[in-house]
């Protein structure tokens, strides 16, 4: 494979990693805790969190597409790769574990995007109008935070398996 093409693939793979995993860690460690401290009694919290979701989610979906495409490029170019589900060396077994962790991240993302977020945004609109159930909003918000922390843990596992692969 052309070294320049492989280098471009690694570059895109790394940028997509920074956007997705970096974004998840920035949200959970910095943005959300400070948002809660500053906007705890302000109805602006609902709109602010909704805007963050609307900007971050399309970026994570795009990053996943880039990671899968460039991942297959890198996989097919790697000396340890012996074919689909050929797990005859440590590298390919680590790549399988990496894929299992990525699959977990995709499932978390789908539950967030198609179950938690729509319910949370409906509850937010009601809360913004001074209606709705504050406890219901808190419950959904806690579910969003919990699932995102699961995604952060799985993302760190992906990086861990990758580090072991790269060291081989
Ligand atoms: C959440 C998704 C993913 C993340 C965060 C991720 C992250 C990374 C990182 C940081 C590297 C190191 C690049 C370097 O050494 O410069 C890498 C390498 C690699 N990734 Fe991924 N990746 C993801 C998904 C995938 C997928 C879906 C595949 C395969 C289909 C894949 C296959 C590879 C391969 C083959 C390498 C090279 C490993 C080596 O040098 O031995 N990755 N990945």
Backbone and ligand atoms as CSV (ligand in chain L), in Angstrom:
chain,resi,resn,atom,element,x,y,z
A,1,UNK,N,N,0.849,-1.199,0.000
A,1,UNK,CA,C,0.000,0.000,0.000
A,1,UNK,C,C,0.883,1.247,0.000
A,2,UNK,N,N,0.498,2.261,-0.759
A,2,UNK,CA,C,1.249,3.509,-0.834
A,2,UNK,C,C,1.456,4.103,0.556
A,3,UNK,N,N,2.714,4.369,0.964
A,3,UNK,CA,C,2.942,4.920,2.317
A,3,UNK,C,C,2.160,6.214,2.559
A,4,UNK,N,N,2.043,7.082,1.555
A,4,UNK,CA,C,1.328,8.344,1.744
A,4,UNK,C,C,-0.144,8.080,2.043
A,5,UNK,N,N,-0.728,7.106,1.327
A,5,UNK,CA,C,-2.151,6.779,1.545
A,5,UNK,C,C,-2.346,6.235,2.956
A,6,UNK,N,N,-1.414,5.361,3.395
A,6,UNK,CA,C,-1.517,4.798,4.749
A,6,UNK,C,C,-1.347,5.899,5.793
A,7,UNK,N,N,-0.423,6.838,5.516
A,7,UNK,CA,C,-0.205,7.955,6.450
A,7,UNK,C,C,-1.465,8.819,6.554
A,8,UNK,N,N,-2.118,9.058,5.424
A,8,UNK,CA,C,-3.360,9.847,5.430
A,8,UNK,C,C,-4.442,9.106,6.217
A,9,UNK,N,N,-4.462,7.773,6.082
A,9,UNK,CA,C,-5.445,6.969,6.824
A,9,UNK,C,C,-5.192,7.089,8.326
A,10,UNK,N,N,-3.922,6.950,8.737
A,10,UNK,CA,C,-3.607,7.086,10.165
A,10,UNK,C,C,-3.971,8.478,10.665
A,11,UNK,N,N,-3.693,9.501,9.830
A,11,UNK,CA,C,-3.996,10.885,10.242
A,11,UNK,C,C,-5.492,11.032,10.500
A,12,UNK,N,N,-6.299,10.563,9.542
A,12,UNK,CA,C,-7.762,10.661,9.695
A,12,UNK,C,C,-8.237,9.825,10.884
A,13,UNK,N,N,-7.618,8.646,11.097
A,13,UNK,CA,C,-7.988,7.761,12.210
A,13,UNK,C,C,-7.721,8.446,13.548
A,14,UNK,N,N,-6.569,9.128,13.634
A,14,UNK,CA,C,-6.205,9.824,14.878
A,14,UNK,C,C,-7.091,11.048,15.122
A,15,UNK,N,N,-7.384,11.831,14.068
A,15,UNK,CA,C,-8.245,13.018,14.230
A,15,UNK,C,C,-9.644,12.587,14.680
A,16,UNK,N,N,-10.165,11.513,14.057
A,16,UNK,CA,C,-11.496,11.008,14.444
A,16,UNK,C,C,-11.486,10.511,15.893
A,17,UNK,N,N,-10.377,9.923,16.321
A,17,UNK,CA,C,-10.245,9.476,17.716
A,17,UNK,C,C,-10.292,10.659,18.672
A,18,UNK,N,N,-9.543,11.709,18.340
A,18,UNK,CA,C,-9.512,12.906,19.186
A,18,UNK,C,C,-10.908,13.525,19.295
A,19,UNK,N,N,-11.615,13.625,18.148
A,19,UNK,CA,C,-12.956,14.235,18.165
A,19,UNK,C,C,-13.905,13.406,19.034
A,20,UNK,N,N,-13.932,12.064,18.807
A,20,UNK,CA,C,-14.917,11.222,19.511
A,20,UNK,C,C,-14.538,11.010,20.969
A,21,UNK,N,N,-13.381,10.402,21.203
A,21,UNK,CA,C,-13.002,10.083,22.583
A,21,UNK,C,C,-12.679,11.360,23.347
A,22,UNK,N,N,-11.978,12.297,22.679
A,22,UNK,CA,C,-11.653,13.573,23.330
A,22,UNK,C,C,-12.921,14.335,23.684
A,23,UNK,N,N,-13.904,14.300,22.752
A,23,UNK,CA,C,-15.170,14.993,22.998
A,23,UNK,C,C,-15.924,14.387,24.179
A,24,UNK,N,N,-15.962,13.045,24.241
A,24,UNK,CA,C,-16.659,12.370,25.351
A,24,UNK,C,C,-16.027,12.744,26.692
A,25,UNK,N,N,-14.673,12.752,26.738
A,25,UNK,CA,C,-13.977,13.069,27.998
A,25,UNK,C,C,-14.160,14.539,28.367
A,26,UNK,N,N,-14.107,15.452,27.384
A,26,UNK,CA,C,-14.301,16.889,27.684
A,26,UNK,C,C,-15.700,17.129,28.247
A,27,UNK,N,N,-16.706,16.485,27.638
A,27,UNK,CA,C,-18.090,16.645,28.107
A,27,UNK,C,C,-18.234,16.175,29.558
A,28,UNK,N,N,-17.763,14.932,29.828
A,28,UNK,CA,C,-18.036,14.327,31.131
A,28,UNK,C,C,-17.163,14.905,32.241
A,29,UNK,N,N,-15.905,15.278,31.902
A,29,UNK,CA,C,-14.983,15.732,32.953
A,29,UNK,C,C,-15.027,17.245,33.156
A,30,UNK,N,N,-15.250,18.009,32.073
A,30,UNK,CA,C,-15.185,19.484,32.214
A,30,UNK,C,C,-16.554,20.162,32.041
A,31,UNK,N,N,-17.155,19.946,30.856
A,31,UNK,CA,C,-18.310,20.770,30.465
A,31,UNK,C,C,-19.531,20.521,31.352
A,32,UNK,N,N,-19.930,19.243,31.494
A,32,UNK,CA,C,-21.161,18.962,32.243
A,32,UNK,C,C,-21.067,19.362,33.715
A,33,UNK,N,N,-19.971,19.014,34.436
A,33,UNK,CA,C,-19.906,19.412,35.856
A,33,UNK,C,C,-20.001,20.930,36.035
A,34,UNK,N,N,-19.288,21.707,35.187
A,34,UNK,CA,C,-19.315,23.171,35.318
A,34,UNK,C,C,-20.680,23.724,34.897
A,35,UNK,N,N,-21.303,23.109,33.910
A,35,UNK,CA,C,-22.638,23.547,33.484
A,35,UNK,C,C,-23.601,23.422,34.658
A,36,UNK,N,N,-23.516,22.284,35.337
A,36,UNK,CA,C,-24.433,22.046,36.470
A,36,UNK,C,C,-24.191,23.082,37.572
A,37,UNK,N,N,-22.884,23.393,37.831
A,37,UNK,CA,C,-22.563,24.356,38.907
A,37,UNK,C,C,-23.082,25.754,38.562
A,38,UNK,N,N,-22.910,26.169,37.325
A,38,UNK,CA,C,-23.223,27.558,36.938
A,38,UNK,C,C,-24.702,27.735,36.630
A,39,UNK,N,N,-25.311,26.753,35.952
A,39,UNK,CA,C,-26.691,26.944,35.469
A,39,UNK,C,C,-27.721,26.160,36.281
A,40,UNK,N,N,-27.350,25.675,37.491
A,40,UNK,CA,C,-28.227,24.770,38.245
A,40,UNK,C,C,-29.638,25.351,38.429
A,41,UNK,N,N,-29.773,26.675,38.691
A,41,UNK,CA,C,-31.106,27.250,38.931
A,41,UNK,C,C,-31.625,28.023,37.726
A,42,UNK,N,N,-30.986,27.879,36.579
A,42,UNK,CA,C,-31.408,28.669,35.421
A,42,UNK,C,C,-32.039,27.781,34.350
A,43,UNK,N,N,-33.200,28.196,33.798
A,43,UNK,CA,C,-33.827,27.399,32.720
A,43,UNK,C,C,-32.938,27.322,31.473
A,44,UNK,N,N,-31.885,28.170,31.417
A,44,UNK,CA,C,-30.988,28.148,30.244
A,44,UNK,C,C,-30.260,26.809,30.135
A,45,UNK,N,N,-30.192,26.047,31.247
A,45,UNK,CA,C,-29.471,24.772,31.233
A,45,UNK,C,C,-30.064,23.813,30.196
A,46,UNK,N,N,-31.382,23.840,30.017
A,46,UNK,CA,C,-32.038,22.907,29.087
A,46,UNK,C,C,-31.599,23.202,27.654
A,47,UNK,N,N,-31.666,24.497,27.271
A,47,UNK,CA,C,-31.291,24.874,25.903
A,47,UNK,C,C,-29.798,24.645,25.666
A,48,UNK,N,N,-28.964,24.989,26.668
A,48,UNK,CA,C,-27.507,24.852,26.512
A,48,UNK,C,C,-27.129,23.387,26.273
A,49,UNK,N,N,-27.681,22.460,27.099
A,49,UNK,CA,C,-27.351,21.034,26.947
A,49,UNK,C,C,-27.867,20.495,25.614
A,50,UNK,N,N,-29.058,20.984,25.198
A,50,UNK,CA,C,-29.615,20.524,23.916
A,50,UNK,C,C,-28.723,20.972,22.755
A,51,UNK,N,N,-28.222,22.207,22.843
A,51,UNK,CA,C,-27.333,22.717,21.777
A,51,UNK,C,C,-26.024,21.923,21.717
A,52,UNK,N,N,-25.494,21.571,22.884
A,52,UNK,CA,C,-24.255,20.779,22.920
A,52,UNK,C,C,-24.475,19.434,22.218
A,53,UNK,N,N,-25.602,18.776,22.531
A,53,UNK,CA,C,-25.915,17.474,21.924
A,53,UNK,C,C,-26.003,17.613,20.400
A,54,UNK,N,N,-26.737,18.686,19.971
A,54,UNK,CA,C,-26.970,18.862,18.527
A,54,UNK,C,C,-25.653,19.064,17.767
A,55,UNK,N,N,-24.659,19.662,18.439
A,55,UNK,CA,C,-23.364,19.885,17.756
A,55,UNK,C,C,-22.467,18.652,17.851
A,56,UNK,N,N,-22.495,17.938,18.990
A,56,UNK,CA,C,-21.534,16.844,19.219
A,56,UNK,C,C,-21.937,15.544,18.516
A,57,UNK,N,N,-23.253,15.201,18.554
A,57,UNK,CA,C,-23.685,13.889,18.038
A,57,UNK,C,C,-23.351,13.679,16.551
A,58,UNK,N,N,-23.627,14.653,15.647
A,58,UNK,CA,C,-23.264,14.422,14.235
A,58,UNK,C,C,-21.750,14.210,14.066
A,59,UNK,N,N,-20.944,14.917,14.887
A,59,UNK,CA,C,-19.486,14.759,14.804
A,59,UNK,C,C,-19.071,13.342,15.216
A,60,UNK,N,N,-19.725,12.790,16.260
A,60,UNK,CA,C,-19.358,11.433,16.697
A,60,UNK,C,C,-19.766,10.409,15.644
A,61,UNK,N,N,-20.941,10.612,15.014
A,61,UNK,CA,C,-21.372,9.673,13.966
A,61,UNK,C,C,-20.403,9.716,12.791
A,62,UNK,N,N,-19.978,10.939,12.411
A,62,UNK,CA,C,-19.029,11.072,11.294
A,62,UNK,C,C,-17.687,10.439,11.662
A,63,UNK,N,N,-17.260,10.653,12.923
A,63,UNK,CA,C,-15.988,10.057,13.374
A,63,UNK,C,C,-16.030,8.540,13.297
A,64,UNK,N,N,-17.168,7.944,13.669
A,64,UNK,CA,C,-17.286,6.479,13.618
A,64,UNK,C,C,-17.122,5.974,12.185
A,65,UNK,N,N,-17.760,6.675,11.228
A,65,UNK,CA,C,-17.636,6.279,9.809
A,65,UNK,C,C,-16.169,6.359,9.373
A,66,UNK,N,N,-15.491,7.460,9.735
A,66,UNK,CA,C,-14.078,7.637,9.373
A,66,UNK,C,C,-13.229,6.541,10.020
A,67,UNK,N,N,-13.491,6.225,11.316
A,67,UNK,CA,C,-12.693,5.217,12.036
A,67,UNK,C,C,-12.870,3.832,11.421
A,68,UNK,N,N,-14.097,3.487,11.044
A,68,UNK,CA,C,-14.335,2.166,10.448
A,68,UNK,C,C,-13.641,2.079,9.089
A,69,UNK,N,N,-13.805,3.129,8.251
A,69,UNK,CA,C,-13.196,3.098,6.907
A,69,UNK,C,C,-11.674,3.046,7.002
A,70,UNK,N,N,-11.073,3.980,7.777
A,70,UNK,CA,C,-9.608,4.007,7.864
A,70,UNK,C,C,-9.086,2.789,8.622
A,71,UNK,N,N,-9.914,2.293,9.565
A,71,UNK,CA,C,-9.517,1.101,10.315
A,71,UNK,C,C,-9.335,-0.098,9.398
A,72,UNK,N,N,-10.263,-0.269,8.452
A,72,UNK,CA,C,-10.145,-1.383,7.506
A,72,UNK,C,C,-8.935,-1.197,6.595
A,73,UNK,N,N,-8.650,0.055,6.233
A,73,UNK,CA,C,-7.449,0.327,5.417
A,73,UNK,C,C,-6.207,-0.118,6.189
A,74,UNK,N,N,-6.103,0.325,7.455
A,74,UNK,CA,C,-4.924,0.010,8.273
A,74,UNK,C,C,-4.840,-1.495,8.554
A,75,UNK,N,N,-5.997,-2.087,8.802
A,75,UNK,CA,C,-6.026,-3.520,9.103
A,75,UNK,C,C,-5.501,-4.319,7.906
A,76,UNK,N,N,-5.998,-4.002,6.717
A,76,UNK,CA,C,-5.601,-4.767,5.515
A,76,UNK,C,C,-4.127,-4.560,5.197
A,77,UNK,N,N,-3.541,-3.442,5.660
A,77,UNK,CA,C,-2.123,-3.157,5.365
A,77,UNK,C,C,-1.184,-3.724,6.423
A,78,UNK,N,N,-1.746,-4.262,7.522
A,78,UNK,CA,C,-0.883,-4.676,8.632
A,78,UNK,C,C,-0.334,-6.091,8.442
A,79,UNK,N,N,0.982,-6.260,8.761
A,79,UNK,CA,C,1.669,-7.548,8.534
A,79,UNK,C,C,1.053,-8.675,9.369
A,80,UNK,N,N,0.404,-8.333,10.453
A,80,UNK,CA,C,-0.174,-9.375,11.322
A,80,UNK,C,C,-1.556,-9.813,10.858
A,81,UNK,N,N,-2.144,-9.089,9.881
A,81,UNK,CA,C,-3.519,-9.390,9.485
A,81,UNK,C,C,-3.555,-10.583,8.530
A,82,UNK,N,N,-4.234,-11.654,8.922
A,82,UNK,CA,C,-4.278,-12.892,8.117
A,82,UNK,C,C,-5.631,-13.183,7.505
A,83,UNK,N,N,-6.577,-12.237,7.632
A,83,UNK,CA,C,-7.893,-12.458,7.025
A,83,UNK,C,C,-9.003,-12.366,8.061
A,84,UNK,N,N,-10.251,-12.335,7.558
A,84,UNK,CA,C,-11.429,-12.131,8.416
A,84,UNK,C,C,-11.521,-13.253,9.466
A,85,UNK,N,N,-11.610,-12.857,10.723
A,85,UNK,CA,C,-11.738,-13.791,11.853
A,85,UNK,C,C,-10.650,-14.844,11.919
A,86,UNK,N,N,-9.486,-14.513,11.367
A,86,UNK,CA,C,-8.292,-15.373,11.522
A,86,UNK,C,C,-7.565,-14.862,12.771
A,87,UNK,N,N,-7.797,-15.533,13.901
A,87,UNK,CA,C,-7.277,-15.047,15.189
A,87,UNK,C,C,-6.055,-15.849,15.603
A,88,UNK,N,N,-5.103,-15.982,14.693
A,88,UNK,CA,C,-3.965,-16.873,14.971
A,88,UNK,C,C,-2.746,-16.123,15.517
A,89,UNK,N,N,-2.892,-14.848,15.904
A,89,UNK,CA,C,-1.793,-14.162,16.588
A,89,UNK,C,C,-2.357,-13.125,17.575
A,90,UNK,N,N,-1.479,-12.650,18.480
A,90,UNK,CA,C,-1.943,-11.720,19.533
A,90,UNK,C,C,-2.558,-10.455,18.934
A,91,UNK,N,N,-1.977,-9.958,17.827
A,91,UNK,CA,C,-2.451,-8.709,17.213
A,91,UNK,C,C,-3.911,-8.855,16.774
A,92,UNK,N,N,-4.223,-9.934,16.084
A,92,UNK,CA,C,-5.606,-10.088,15.577
A,92,UNK,C,C,-6.576,-10.371,16.732
A,93,UNK,N,N,-6.098,-11.046,17.795
A,93,UNK,CA,C,-6.975,-11.247,18.961
A,93,UNK,C,C,-7.243,-9.905,19.653
A,94,UNK,N,N,-6.208,-9.042,19.756
A,94,UNK,CA,C,-6.398,-7.714,20.360
A,94,UNK,C,C,-7.336,-6.866,19.505
A,95,UNK,N,N,-7.225,-6.989,18.181
A,95,UNK,CA,C,-8.112,-6.225,17.291
A,95,UNK,C,C,-9.558,-6.671,17.480
A,96,UNK,N,N,-9.759,-8.002,17.714
A,96,UNK,CA,C,-11.126,-8.488,17.980
A,96,UNK,C,C,-11.668,-7.852,19.255
A,97,UNK,N,N,-10.844,-7.838,20.338
A,97,UNK,CA,C,-11.283,-7.200,21.587
A,97,UNK,C,C,-11.611,-5.715,21.330
A,98,UNK,N,N,-10.766,-5.061,20.502
A,98,UNK,CA,C,-11.007,-3.647,20.174
A,98,UNK,C,C,-12.366,-3.496,19.497
A,99,UNK,N,N,-12.660,-4.398,18.543
A,99,UNK,CA,C,-13.955,-4.330,17.838
A,99,UNK,C,C,-15.129,-4.563,18.783
A,100,UNK,N,N,-14.962,-5.477,19.754
A,100,UNK,CA,C,-16.040,-5.740,20.722
A,100,UNK,C,C,-16.306,-4.465,21.540
A,101,UNK,N,N,-15.213,-3.776,21.960
A,101,UNK,CA,C,-15.373,-2.526,22.726
A,101,UNK,C,C,-16.034,-1.446,21.856
A,102,UNK,N,N,-15.656,-1.385,20.570
A,102,UNK,CA,C,-16.264,-0.398,19.662
A,102,UNK,C,C,-17.753,-0.709,19.473
A,103,UNK,N,N,-18.080,-2.005,19.359
A,103,UNK,CA,C,-19.487,-2.410,19.227
A,103,UNK,C,C,-20.284,-1.935,20.439
A,104,UNK,N,N,-19.677,-2.053,21.635
A,104,UNK,CA,C,-20.325,-1.564,22.853
A,104,UNK,C,C,-20.566,-0.061,22.777
A,105,UNK,N,N,-19.569,0.678,22.218
A,105,UNK,CA,C,-19.717,2.140,22.098
A,105,UNK,C,C,-20.860,2.474,21.140
A,106,UNK,N,N,-20.973,1.707,20.064
A,106,UNK,CA,C,-22.044,1.963,19.085
A,106,UNK,C,C,-23.412,1.715,19.719
A,107,UNK,N,N,-23.537,0.621,20.488
A,107,UNK,CA,C,-24.815,0.320,21.162
A,107,UNK,C,C,-25.176,1.444,22.137
A,108,UNK,N,N,-24.204,1.897,22.949
A,108,UNK,CA,C,-24.448,3.020,23.882
A,108,UNK,C,C,-24.917,4.241,23.106
A,109,UNK,N,N,-24.229,4.513,21.999
A,109,UNK,CA,C,-24.570,5.692,21.183
A,109,UNK,C,C,-25.987,5.604,20.634
A,110,UNK,N,N,-26.374,4.411,20.188
A,110,UNK,CA,C,-27.727,4.238,19.630
A,110,UNK,C,C,-28.796,4.412,20.711
A,111,UNK,N,N,-28.552,3.840,21.911
A,111,UNK,CA,C,-29.516,3.986,23.012
A,111,UNK,C,C,-29.642,5.465,23.389
A,112,UNK,N,N,-28.504,6.166,23.447
A,112,UNK,CA,C,-28.532,7.602,23.765
A,112,UNK,C,C,-29.305,8.384,22.701
A,113,UNK,N,N,-28.965,8.131,21.418
A,113,UNK,CA,C,-29.540,8.945,20.334
A,113,UNK,C,C,-31.011,8.666,20.080
A,114,UNK,N,N,-31.432,7.398,20.248
A,114,UNK,CA,C,-32.799,7.051,19.845
A,114,UNK,C,C,-33.739,6.775,21.008
A,115,UNK,N,N,-33.194,6.726,22.231
A,115,UNK,CA,C,-34.092,6.507,23.374
A,115,UNK,C,C,-33.964,7.636,24.407
A,116,UNK,N,N,-32.764,7.813,24.975
A,116,UNK,CA,C,-32.603,8.779,26.068
A,116,UNK,C,C,-32.787,10.223,25.590
A,117,UNK,N,N,-32.046,10.602,24.514
A,117,UNK,CA,C,-32.085,12.007,24.073
A,117,UNK,C,C,-33.476,12.497,23.680
A,118,UNK,N,N,-34.247,11.751,22.850
A,118,UNK,CA,C,-35.597,12.259,22.511
A,118,UNK,C,C,-36.451,12.487,23.764
A,119,UNK,N,N,-36.408,11.544,24.738
A,119,UNK,CA,C,-37.202,11.693,25.969
A,119,UNK,C,C,-36.703,12.894,26.780
A,120,UNK,N,N,-35.373,13.053,26.835
A,120,UNK,CA,C,-34.775,14.164,27.589
A,120,UNK,C,C,-35.137,15.507,26.958
A,121,UNK,N,N,-35.164,15.547,25.641
A,121,UNK,CA,C,-35.463,16.835,24.979
A,121,UNK,C,C,-36.946,17.185,25.116
A,122,UNK,N,N,-37.808,16.154,25.125
A,122,UNK,CA,C,-39.233,16.434,25.380
A,122,UNK,C,C,-39.396,16.984,26.798
A,123,UNK,N,N,-38.728,16.329,27.774
A,123,UNK,CA,C,-38.837,16.779,29.179
A,123,UNK,C,C,-38.241,18.181,29.333
A,124,UNK,N,N,-37.165,18.467,28.570
A,124,UNK,CA,C,-36.512,19.794,28.655
A,124,UNK,C,C,-37.452,20.896,28.162
A,125,UNK,N,N,-38.144,20.629,27.051
A,125,UNK,CA,C,-39.063,21.650,26.494
A,125,UNK,C,C,-40.153,21.955,27.527
A,126,UNK,N,N,-40.687,20.903,28.183
A,126,UNK,CA,C,-41.727,21.112,29.210
A,126,UNK,C,C,-41.154,21.899,30.389
A,127,UNK,N,N,-39.922,21.547,30.824
A,127,UNK,CA,C,-39.294,22.246,31.962
A,127,UNK,C,C,-39.040,23.711,31.619
A,128,UNK,N,N,-38.624,23.964,30.370
A,128,UNK,CA,C,-38.353,25.358,29.947
A,128,UNK,C,C,-39.624,26.200,30.074
A,129,UNK,N,N,-40.789,25.533,29.847
A,129,UNK,CA,C,-42.073,26.253,29.937
A,129,UNK,C,C,-42.628,26.208,31.361
A,130,UNK,N,N,-41.801,25.737,32.291
A,130,UNK,CA,C,-42.224,25.704,33.703
A,130,UNK,C,C,-43.222,24.584,33.971
A,131,UNK,N,N,-43.331,23.669,33.007
A,131,UNK,CA,C,-44.253,22.519,33.210
A,131,UNK,C,C,-43.418,21.253,33.402
A,132,UNK,N,N,-44.048,20.120,33.266
A,132,UNK,CA,C,-43.307,18.852,33.293
A,132,UNK,C,C,-42.809,18.499,34.678
A,133,UNK,N,N,-42.138,17.353,34.799
A,133,UNK,CA,C,-41.718,16.792,36.083
A,133,UNK,C,C,-40.202,16.924,36.233
A,134,UNK,N,N,-39.746,17.734,37.206
A,134,UNK,CA,C,-38.298,17.951,37.406
A,134,UNK,C,C,-37.598,16.631,37.712
A,135,UNK,N,N,-38.251,15.760,38.481
A,135,UNK,CA,C,-37.642,14.471,38.851
A,135,UNK,C,C,-37.451,13.599,37.606
A,136,UNK,N,N,-38.412,13.642,36.680
A,136,UNK,CA,C,-38.316,12.866,35.437
A,136,UNK,C,C,-37.121,13.346,34.613
A,137,UNK,N,N,-36.948,14.689,34.555
A,137,UNK,CA,C,-35.816,15.247,33.808
A,137,UNK,C,C,-34.492,14.815,34.446
A,138,UNK,N,N,-34.432,14.902,35.776
A,138,UNK,CA,C,-33.211,14.493,36.494
A,138,UNK,C,C,-32.887,13.017,36.233
A,139,UNK,N,N,-33.930,12.171,36.241
A,139,UNK,CA,C,-33.739,10.719,36.026
A,139,UNK,C,C,-33.145,10.474,34.629
A,140,UNK,N,N,-33.722,11.149,33.610
A,140,UNK,CA,C,-33.230,10.980,32.233
A,140,UNK,C,C,-31.813,11.544,32.092
A,141,UNK,N,N,-31.552,12.663,32.743
A,141,UNK,CA,C,-30.235,13.298,32.679
A,141,UNK,C,C,-29.189,12.373,33.285
A,142,UNK,N,N,-29.559,11.736,34.445
A,142,UNK,CA,C,-28.618,10.797,35.091
A,142,UNK,C,C,-28.336,9.618,34.158
A,143,UNK,N,N,-29.371,9.141,33.427
A,143,UNK,CA,C,-29.185,8.020,32.495
A,143,UNK,C,C,-28.233,8.452,31.376
A,144,UNK,N,N,-28.388,9.687,30.871
A,144,UNK,CA,C,-27.501,10.198,29.806
A,144,UNK,C,C,-26.058,10.235,30.295
A,145,UNK,N,N,-25.856,10.750,31.522
A,145,UNK,CA,C,-24.498,10.859,32.067
A,145,UNK,C,C,-23.888,9.461,32.278
A,146,UNK,N,N,-24.703,8.544,32.826
A,146,UNK,CA,C,-24.205,7.179,33.101
A,146,UNK,C,C,-23.775,6.495,31.789
A,147,UNK,N,N,-24.638,6.568,30.773
A,147,UNK,CA,C,-24.325,5.911,29.492
A,147,UNK,C,C,-23.088,6.541,28.843
A,148,UNK,N,N,-22.934,7.858,29.024
A,148,UNK,CA,C,-21.764,8.530,28.436
A,148,UNK,C,C,-20.486,8.112,29.155
A,149,UNK,N,N,-20.577,7.909,30.483
A,149,UNK,CA,C,-19.394,7.415,31.211
A,149,UNK,C,C,-19.049,5.984,30.780
A,150,UNK,N,N,-20.070,5.157,30.488
A,150,UNK,CA,C,-19.806,3.799,29.964
A,150,UNK,C,C,-19.057,3.923,28.635
A,151,UNK,N,N,-19.497,4.886,27.808
A,151,UNK,CA,C,-18.834,5.112,26.511
A,151,UNK,C,C,-17.391,5.577,26.688
A,152,UNK,N,N,-17.147,6.430,27.690
A,152,UNK,CA,C,-15.765,6.873,27.966
A,152,UNK,C,C,-14.910,5.661,28.354
A,153,UNK,N,N,-15.447,4.794,29.212
A,153,UNK,CA,C,-14.684,3.606,29.657
A,153,UNK,C,C,-14.391,2.692,28.471
A,154,UNK,N,N,-15.393,2.478,27.612
A,154,UNK,CA,C,-15.178,1.625,26.432
A,154,UNK,C,C,-14.169,2.282,25.484
A,155,UNK,N,N,-14.240,3.616,25.344
A,155,UNK,CA,C,-13.287,4.334,24.488
A,155,UNK,C,C,-11.860,4.164,24.989
A,156,UNK,N,N,-11.695,4.229,26.335
A,156,UNK,CA,C,-10.353,4.031,26.905
A,156,UNK,C,C,-9.887,2.589,26.694
A,157,UNK,N,N,-10.846,1.645,26.725
A,157,UNK,CA,C,-10.489,0.241,26.445
A,157,UNK,C,C,-10.023,0.101,24.992
A,158,UNK,N,N,-10.700,0.784,24.062
A,158,UNK,CA,C,-10.292,0.760,22.649
A,158,UNK,C,C,-8.856,1.260,22.511
A,159,UNK,N,N,-8.552,2.375,23.206
A,159,UNK,CA,C,-7.193,2.925,23.131
A,159,UNK,C,C,-6.186,1.978,23.781
A,160,UNK,N,N,-6.613,1.305,24.855
A,160,UNK,CA,C,-5.733,0.341,25.525
A,160,UNK,C,C,-5.384,-0.831,24.609
A,161,UNK,N,N,-6.407,-1.419,23.967
A,161,UNK,CA,C,-6.154,-2.534,23.052
A,161,UNK,C,C,-5.279,-2.075,21.881
A,162,UNK,N,N,-5.539,-0.842,21.418
A,162,UNK,CA,C,-4.736,-0.310,20.296
A,162,UNK,C,C,-3.274,-0.135,20.697
A,163,UNK,N,N,-3.064,0.352,21.920
A,163,UNK,CA,C,-1.681,0.542,22.397
A,163,UNK,C,C,-0.956,-0.811,22.441
A,164,UNK,N,N,-1.647,-1.857,22.914
A,164,UNK,CA,C,-1.044,-3.209,22.960
A,164,UNK,C,C,-0.761,-3.706,21.538
A,165,UNK,N,N,-1.700,-3.438,20.612
A,165,UNK,CA,C,-1.500,-3.865,19.210
A,165,UNK,C,C,-0.269,-3.175,18.612
A,166,UNK,N,N,-0.216,-1.866,18.830
A,166,UNK,CA,C,0.873,-1.064,18.220
A,166,UNK,C,C,2.233,-1.458,18.794
A,167,UNK,N,N,2.240,-1.943,20.038
A,167,UNK,CA,C,3.512,-2.315,20.684
A,167,UNK,C,C,4.062,-3.649,20.159
A,168,UNK,N,N,3.207,-4.427,19.500
A,168,UNK,CA,C,3.653,-5.749,19.019
A,168,UNK,C,C,4.648,-5.638,17.871
L,1,LIG,C1,C,-13.702,4.001,18.478
L,1,LIG,C2,C,-13.117,3.605,17.396
L,1,LIG,C3,C,-11.594,3.596,17.222
L,1,LIG,C4,C,-10.632,4.289,17.874
L,1,LIG,C5,C,-10.785,5.282,19.011
L,1,LIG,C6,C,-9.354,3.896,17.297
L,1,LIG,C7,C,-8.125,4.411,17.687
L,1,LIG,C8,C,-6.916,4.055,17.115
L,1,LIG,C9,C,-5.649,4.671,17.425
L,1,LIG,C10,C,-5.437,5.834,18.382
L,1,LIG,C11,C,-4.690,4.024,16.680
L,1,LIG,C12,C,-3.159,4.259,16.721
L,1,LIG,C13,C,-2.731,4.885,15.476
L,1,LIG,C14,C,-1.216,4.970,15.482
L,1,LIG,O1,O,-0.534,4.063,15.949
L,1,LIG,O2,O,-0.760,5.975,14.937
L,1,LIG,C15,C,-5.364,3.013,15.912
L,1,LIG,C16,C,-4.708,2.137,15.106
L,1,LIG,C17,C,-5.371,1.173,14.423
L,1,LIG,N1,N,-6.738,0.986,14.338
L,1,LIG,FE1,FE,-8.151,1.987,15.312
L,1,LIG,N2,N,-9.561,2.973,16.313
L,1,LIG,C18,C,-10.918,2.775,16.229
L,1,LIG,C19,C,-11.590,1.958,15.364
L,1,LIG,C20,C,-10.957,1.060,14.558
L,1,LIG,C21,C,-11.634,0.121,13.695
L,1,LIG,C22,C,-13.157,0.010,13.557
L,1,LIG,C23,C,-10.658,-0.630,13.102
L,1,LIG,C24,C,-10.766,-1.764,12.119
L,1,LIG,C25,C,-11.755,-1.988,11.356
L,1,LIG,C26,C,-9.380,-0.128,13.579
L,1,LIG,C27,C,-8.156,-0.638,13.176
L,1,LIG,C28,C,-6.951,-0.098,13.532
L,1,LIG,C29,C,-5.671,-0.640,13.070
L,1,LIG,C30,C,-5.466,-1.847,12.164
L,1,LIG,C31,C,-4.683,0.163,13.631
L,1,LIG,C32,C,-3.149,0.007,13.495
L,1,LIG,C33,C,-2.682,-0.806,14.680
L,1,LIG,C34,C,-1.196,-1.129,14.585
L,1,LIG,O3,O,-0.430,-0.246,14.223
L,1,LIG,O4,O,-0.832,-2.259,14.923
L,1,LIG,N3,N,-9.591,0.897,14.454
L,1,LIG,N4,N,-6.722,3.049,16.197
